[in-house]
């Protein structure tokens, strides 16, 4: 039996907004548990927008820069979730299923 799932990479200003959106879209129930069609929610928090850089001696030459947003990946059987402007391209650089 094949089950179609879609991975949504999303970002919100903070964990509270992220959690509220996941509940509003039916990804999580009111108790914060996975809804029936939800396979996974991975909270990535503040992902790097730029990796730290080091010289040949291992000395830090440029600090890592983190996104101010709270990022997450959602795997769901619901293929029509609309996260609007909260879709993130950064997540795929640092996490995959």
Secondary structure, 3 states (H helix, E strand, C coil): CCCCCEEEEEEECCHHHHHHHHHHCCCECCCCCECCCEEEEEEEECCEEECCEECCCCCEEECCEECCCEEEEEEECCCCCCCHHHECCCHHHCCCC
